[in-house]
């Protein structure tokens, strides 16, 4: 029973991740910014896959969605030519 709740929770995160605010997207992109963070996340993903395959695939989809999101933060700079 608890597995189904965890599956549902991860699916809801995957579904609502594109609709989050830019502030939260920047926070998520900081998780995958450096090489060490990516390595630790992939090791954690490998551990999840070894424990529960279905949950591992869902977390892998979540990881790649976080990696592929483009954060368009201009940090207060304005384009000179516009």
C-alpha positions in Angstrom: 0.0 0.0 0.0 2.8 2.4 0.9 4.4 1.7 -2.5 1.4 2.9 -4.4 1.3 6.2 -2.4 5.0 6.8 -3.2 4.3 6.1 -6.9 1.4 8.5 -6.8 3.5 11.2 -5.1 6.3 10.9 -7.6 3.8 11.0 -10.5 2.2 14.1 -9.1 5.6 15.8 -8.8 6.4 14.9 -12.4 3.0 16.3 -13.5 3.2 19.6 -11.6 6.9 20.3 -12.1 6.5 22.3 -15.3 3.9 24.5 -13.6 6.1 25.5 -10.6 7.3 29.0 -10.2 10.7 30.2 -11.6 12.1 30.5 -8.1 11.5 26.8 -7.4 12.8 25.8 -10.8 16.0 27.7 -10.0 16.3 25.8 -6.7 15.8 22.5 -8.6 18.4 23.4 -11.2 20.9 24.1 -8.4 20.6 20.4 -7.4 22.0 19.4 -10.8 24.4 22.3 -11.4 27.7 20.7 -10.5 29.3 17.4 -11.4 29.4 16.1 -7.8 25.7 16.8 -7.4 24.9 14.9 -10.6 27.1 12.0 -9.5 25.4 11.8 -6.1 21.9 12.0 -7.7 22.8 9.2 -10.1 24.1 7.0 -7.3 20.9 7.6 -5.4 19.0 6.8 -8.6 20.9 3.6 -9.0 20.1 2.6 -5.4 16.4 3.3 -6.0 16.4 1.2 -9.2 18.1 -1.7 -7.3 15.5 -1.6 -4.6 12.3 -1.0 -6.6 12.4 -0.9 -10.4 9.1 0.9 -11.0 10.0 3.7 -8.5 13.5 3.9 -10.0 12.1 4.5 -13.5 9.7 7.2 -12.2 12.6 8.9 -10.3 14.7 8.6 -13.5 12.0 10.4 -15.5 11.8 13.1 -12.8 15.6 13.5 -12.9 15.7 14.0 -16.6 12.8 16.5 -16.5 14.8 18.5 -14.0 17.9 18.3 -16.2 16.1 19.4 -19.3 14.2 22.4 -17.9 15.6 25.7 -19.2 15.8 28.4 -16.6 15.5 31.8 -18.2 16.8 34.1 -15.5 18.2 37.3 -16.6 19.4 38.4 -13.1 18.5 42.0 -13.6 20.5 42.6 -16.8 18.8 44.3 -19.7 19.7 43.8 -23.3 21.6 46.8 -24.6 20.5 46.5 -28.2 16.7 46.5 -27.6 
